[in-house]
Amino acid sequence: MKMKVGIVVLAIAFLTIFLTNFLIFLTDPTTAQSQKPNSQISLVYPSNGAKTLSDRIFFIGNVSGKGELLLNGRPVKRSKSGNFAPSLPLDLGENQINLSFKNSKQEVINQIKLNVQRLAIAPTPPSDLGFLTDSLYPNLNISKPLGEKICFRAIATPKSDVTVKIGENSIPLTELESNYQLPENSAVLTGKNSPISLNPQGNYQGCTSFSQPFDSAQVVFTATQISNSPARSVTQIANGKLEILSKEINKKTNQVAEVIVD
């Protein structure tokens, strides 16, 4: 009999301890919070101040609360667990991004603001007839030996006739074909994995050598569009001047003093 009473007492004690711990578990605020969907936006990528060469960027993160997720005002689809990975087109330069989460009353209860910068792969040529500022080469005064090849460069309006004139010498410049590089690895996720043009239209270059020496002379660039009627021309002088050294001067410049020590 005493043994049965002891077993009942132990059972009641065990049940009391179990119920007490269960009530503590239910009333614990940290436990309750962990059981509720999280309305905080967790953004894994990108970070604020991110820079990219791509024309789009994707956003990876999670928000599991009940409500609507918006990316710059547009609804974002989420998985059942709250994961999201939308992409957004970018303008050249600074892009202001606003990722916000609204409840059923359309009240913003959480948001993330960040800045993403899209970098230009190559300088953009002017759309109107002319030259891009500081794109003319030579941009500094240079001296070249007689007969040595020198190349002149400029960024000008595409499909123009570009020439360089130095004294009585006129040199035509040819518009370069585009070179390409592979995009960033992340471009696979946005579907923008086509090769990227490094030097788009508007890059001109022309090379020559001179048979006669001359003192420092101005380098004058001219861009002409003959498709217009009448034809239009724009002239710009490079910041740098060119000097072609005679063979005598070049020999004196390259002389090396030899010292013999006994």
N, C-alpha and C positions, 0 to 999 in steps of 0.2 A: 504493500500500500504506500509506504513511504517512498518507494522507488518510483511509483507512478506519479505521485505528487511532485517529485523532483523533476521528472521529465516535462510535466506540464509547465512548471515554473521556468525551466530553461527555454521551452518553446515560446512562452509569453515574452520572456526577456529578449530572445532573438528577434521576434516579430516587432517588438518595441524599437529595438535598435535599427532594424531595417526600415520601418516607417519613418523614424526620425531622420535618417540619412536621406531617404527619398524626398521628404518634404524640404530638407535643406537644398537638395539638388534642384528641385523645382523653383525654389524661391531665390536661388543664387543669381544675381543680375548678370554675371559673366556667362553663366550657363544659358540663361534665357537669350542673351544677345547672340550667342553662337548658334542657337537654333533658328534665329530669324534671318531672312535674306538680307544681304548687305547692300545698302544703297550708296556706299562709297565707291567712287570710280577709281579703279586700279589701272593705270596706264603704264604698260611695259615699254612701248615704243610708239612714237619717238620721244626724245627728251626735249625740254624747252631749249630753244636756241640751236636746234639741229640744222645742219646744212646738207644740201643734196644737189646733185646735177640732174636728177630725174625730174620729169614734168609732173609726176604724181608721187604721193607718199601714202603709205598705209598706216593704220592705227591699230595696235594690238593691246587688248586689255580685258577687263572683266568688271561687270556690275550686275549683281544678282537680285537686286530689289525689284519690287513691282513698280512699274512706271515706264517712262519712255526716254530712251537715250537719243540725244540729238548731236549731230556733228555740223557745226556752223548752220544750225537751224533745220537740218535735214534728218529725218528719222533713220536710226541705225538698227539693223537686224541683229539679234542676239541668239545664241544657242540656249537650250533649256537651262544650262548651268550659268548663263550670263556672259559667256565669252563673245567677243566681237573683234572683227578685223576688216573694217571698211577702208577704202582708199579715197583720196581726195586730190583733184587736180591742183597744181601750184602755178602761180604767176611768177615771173622773174622778179627777184628781189625778196622783200619781206612779205610773209603771209601770216596773218593773225588767225589763230585757230581757237575755237570755243567748243569744248566738249561738255555738254550739260545733261543732267538727269532730272526729269520732272516726275512728280507723283500724279495720281489720278485727278487731282485738282489743277493740274498744269502749273504747279508751283515748282520753281527750281530749288531743289533741295541739296544739290551738289554740282559743282562744275570745275573744270580745269581749263585754264587759259594758257596758251603757249604760242611761241613765235617760231616759225620754220622759214628758213631762207633758201630759196632756189638760186643757185649760182649759174651764171652764164658760162657756157663751155667756151665760147669764143666771142670776141667783140662783135656787136651787131652793126653792120654797115648802115649808113644813112639812107633813108628811103628817098629823100629829095636829092637832086644832083649835088654832089660835093664829096668831101673827104672827112673821115672820122678824125676827131681832134687827137693830135699827138700820135697819129699812126704813120706819118711819113718818115722814111729812112733815107738819108742819115738824119738822126735827131740831134747829133753833136758834130762839131767840126772834126773831119777826118782827113788824113793824108795817105795816099796810096802810091806805091812805086809805078813807074811807067810800064804799061803792058799787063799789070795785074788785074784780074777780073774783079769787078765790084757789082753787087746786086742792089737795086733800088726796090723799096717795098712801100705799099700804101694800102689802106682799106678805104674803098670808095663805093659809090652806088653801083650795084650789080649791073652787068650788061652795058657798061660804059667803055668808051675808048680812052685809055689812060696813057699818057706819055710823060716823060721827064725831059726837060731841056736844061742843058748846062752850056752856056755860051752859044756856040753854033751847033752843038751836038744835041741831037734829038733821039731819045731811046724809048721804044714802045714797051709797055708793060702788059703782061698777059694775065688774065684772070685764072687763078689756080683752081684745080679740081679739088673736090672735098675729100678729106681724109676722115677715117672713122675709127672709133674705139668702142670696145664692148662696154655696156652699161654696168652699174653696180650689181652685185649679187642679189640685193633685195628687189631688183626689178622683176625677178621671176614671180614674186608674189603679186605684183600689180599688173602683170601681163605686158609691161612695157620693156621688153628685152631685145628690142631692135638695136642695131649699132647706132652710135651717136656721132653726128658730124662734128669734127673738131674745127675745121675752117670752112664755114659756109660761104655762100657766094659773096663776092665783094673784096676778096683778098687778091691783090695784084703784085706781080713781081717781074722785073726785067733786069738782065745782067749784060754787062759789056766790059770792054777794056779800052783804054785810050792810047793812041799812037803819038800824041803830042802832050808835053807837060803844060800845066797852067797853074797860076796862083789860085788862092782861095776864091772859089766862085759859088754863087748861089745855085741851089738845086730847085728848079721850078716844076711843080706837078700840074698837069692839066687833065681834067675829066670832061669828056664830051659825049653827049647823047645825040646821035645822028637820026634816031627814030623820030625825034620831035621836028616839027616844021615851024619856024626855022630851027636849025641845030643849036643846042645850048652848050655852053662851056663854062667851067668854073676853074679858076687857077688859084693855087696855094703854094707858098714858098716854105720849104722845109726849114726846121730850126737849125740844122747843121749845114755847114758849107763843105765843099770838096776841093782838095788840092792834089794835083798829080805831080809827083816829084820827078825831076830829070834824073838820068842815070848817074850824072856826076854828083848831084846832091845826095842821091841814094847811097852811092859808094862812100861818100864822106860820113854819112850818118851811120853806116854799118862798119866803119873802120874799127879795128880792135888793136889796142896798144899791147905790144909784146915786151915784157920785161925779162931780161936775162940776168940771173944772179950767179956770179962766179963762186 
